[in-house]
């Protein structure tokens, strides 16, 4: 089971926290505003009100052992930077941070954010791409019981080719894309994307994959 925290429970942060919880993740929701905390308390595992810029508070709730932290407090940029730095220093595996513009994105990446999200710009780009190229994947609901998810490569798949794994035949999983870390790269070049990989492609520990398949099978990969 994925263990996640969302820091900042505005519209974006609350939506992320609730969606993660409903998807089966164990979610710690954090904000200094008690009203916002109460708004998601019934949906997530733990909802607490404290100052996340205080390293001691993050330590007390074991943030360093989590799989992912979403820093969703972009209107207070200084706090976003501090929380991002603290989470990386504590050892959080993945930190996603919300930014309002390219300057904020650059700073957040420099202090350790693994991914930076600009919600309005990203959604606008997807919509434009859809309108221009008739790409409907983002807007079409999958059949009941099927999901499209991005997951880490399981340890026992390390070093095996897709032909060996036979995911479609053995598990009814269709692997759409491999995302592989590029140690030499930065920014957009920090990750290589291998779309519709062939059976000869070998998976490695640390890779992430986009897979479509039955909900139960996909959740086994968490």
Buried (B, 14 or more C-beta within 10 A) or exposed (E): EBBBBBBBBBEBBBBBBBEBBEBEBBBBBBBBEEEBBEBBEEBBBEBBBBBBBEBEBBEEBEBBEBBBBBBBBBEEBEBBBBBBBBBBEBEBBBBBBBBBEEEBBEBBBEBBBBBBBBBEBEEEEBEEEBEEEEEEEEEEEEEEEBBBBEBBBBEEBEEBBBEEBEBEEEBBBBBBBBBBBEEEEEEEEBBEEBEEBEEEBBBEEEBBBBBBBBBEBBBEBB
